Each structure stands twice: as structure tokens, then as C-alpha cells.
């Protein structure tokens, strides 16, 4: 998997979608900070500082649409297992695309596919994961959290990111 890193970007998802034709292989776009992160239902995703994970991965799988069935849930289960294996922290899945810790959202998954006929032209998987953020905008204080906010400990964002990349590289 090719990896491209950016210090700041408006949205990893938007960037990948707008530039999808330039990618010939699976590529991960990682930003330390997003200024206009995208969530589901047209909402914004707060990335805050460089303490969180903002990643979009584009796949050019040349497979049938059926292969993408339940892909968002599969991704959520993989993320859930990564955090459990690394830190013995049990995240709950709120279908179809959220991970929850102590009744607050800690991670969001956005998947978008482009289909031609019955074949997948490309798939974009975007993940926003709150790792070490402790300060959220006022309107998110009661609904968003991070690993650090819930445990008081600092976590290795790069270790989590590498596990995500490794585990999602061949998801299709």
C-alpha cells in the first residue's frame, strides 16, 4: 500500500475522491489535521489537533459489488479488535459506522464506492479515530470522546495507525 502524509488537509475523504483517477493501487492518505473532515449524513468530523487519526484509503479492486457487502461493519469489527488487542479496551459498534466508548463516539467510518455496471470502480474507506484529544468543541462534549479522555493515558497514535493500515490493506 502506498502511503501519503499531509500536515493539514481539508478532508482526506474529499481529497481522495477528487483525485481518485491518479491512484492506480491501494493508497492511504493520512492527515495530522483536517480542517473540514467529513462525517456521515453531511456532518463534519472534528479532527482537532494532530492527536487523532484521520485516514482515507482508496482501493481499485476490480471486483463485483457483492464483495463489498457489509464492508463498513467488517471495518468496525477490525478496529474494535485492534483496540482490544493493543489495550484491552472494549469498544462497542453502533451500526453501521460508529465505534463507541462509555456511550460516546470515539470513531467514525465513512465508506463510499463508485460502481460501473456490477463492478467496483473504486472504494474509499475513511476513518476518524479520536486517540489523544482531550478538548472537543462545546457541542461535542457530551457525545464525543477519545482513548485518552476516557483513560487519562497517552496512546501511541502511530502504532494504532499502522495496525489499521496492515489490517485493512487486503480487506477486499
N, C-alpha and C positions, 0 to 999 in steps of 0.2 A: 504494500500500500504506500502510495506517495503521501507525504505529509507537508502541508504548507502552513506556516505560522504567521500570525499578524499580531502586532501590539494592540491595535484598535481597528475595529471594522463596524459598519453599521449593523449588519446581521450576517452571520455565517451562512444561514439558510438562503437568504436573498442573494448573497454573493455567488454561491454555488449555482443557484437556479439561473441567474443572469449569465453565467459563464459556462454553463454545462457543456456546450459544444466543444470547448477546449480540452475537456478531460477525456482521455482515451482509456484510462484504467481507474480502478478504485482509488479515490483521493480523499484525504481528510483535511478540512480547513479548520484551523484552531485559532481562536482569538483570545487574547488575555482579557479584552473588554469589548462588549458590544454596546453601541450607542442606541440601537433600535432593534433589540432582539425580538424575534417573532415567536409568539405562543400560538396555541390553537384558538379557533373562533375569532381571529383577528386581534387577539390581545397581545400586549407587549410582554416580553420576558425580561425581567430585571437581571442583568449580569453584574452590575455594580463594578467592583474593582477586579484586579487580577487574581482574586482569591477563589474564583469559581471556574467551572468548566463550561466552555461554550465551543461546541464542535458540530460540524456538519460533515457527513461522509456521503460522497456520490458514488453510486455503483452503476456500471453499464453491463448488466447481467445477461442480456440477450436470452431471457428465459420467458416462459409463459406466465401470464398474470397469476394463475393459480398458485404459483410458487411463493407469492407474496402474502398469501392468506395468513392472517393473524400475526403479521410481522411485528407490529407495534407491541403486542403482548409478549412475543418472544424476546424482544429487546428489553422490555421492562423486567422480565424474568432473569435475563442475563445480568442486568445492572443490580438487581436485588441480590443475586448470588455473589457478585463481585464484592459488594459491601459486606455481606455476611462472611464471606471467606476471609477478607482482609481484616475486618474489625469486629466481627461478631455482633454487628448491628442489624436488626431485623427491620427492613423497610416493607411497607405494605403497598400493594399495587391497587391503584384506583383506576379501573378500566375506563377508557382504553389506553391512556397515555401518561399517567402521573405516578410518581412514587411518593409515598407519604411516610413521615416520621413524626410520632407523637401528634397525630391528627393535623399536621401541617405539610404543605407541599415542599418537597426538597429537590425534586427532579421532574422535568417535563420532557416528553419525547414528541417530536413532530416528524411525521413521515409523509412524503409526497412522491407520487410516481407519475411518470409520463408514459402513456401506453399508445402503441401504434398497432391497430388490429388486436390480436390477442397476445402480442409480445411487449415486454417491458423495454422501453427505450432507455429510461434511467430511473433510478430510485434515489431520493435524498433522505437521509436519516439525520435529524438534528437533535442534539441533546444539550439541555441546560441543566447543570447539576450544581447545587449550592454546597460548596465544600467548607470554606473557612470564612464566609461572610458573616458578620455579626450585626451589621446595620442595614436594615431594609427601609424602603420608603414607608411612610406612615400608613398608607392604605394597604400595605402588605404585611405589616407587623403581626397580625393575628392569623394570617393564612400561609405565610412562607417561613421556612426555616433553613438551617444548614447543619451539617455534621458538627461543626464547632459550636454553634449556638446551643445545640441540644446536649453536647457532652462536655463543653468547656475545654476541649483538647484541639490542638492544631493537627491537621491531617496533611499527608503528602499528596497534593493535587496531581503531581506528575505521575505518581505510582498508579493512582486511580485512572488517570487518562490513558496510560499505557495498557492497563488491563482492559479498558473499554475498546481501544483500538485492536488489540490482539483478539479479543472475543468476538468482535463484530466484523473482522476482516473477511471471513468466509460465511457470513450469515445467509447468504443467498447461494 
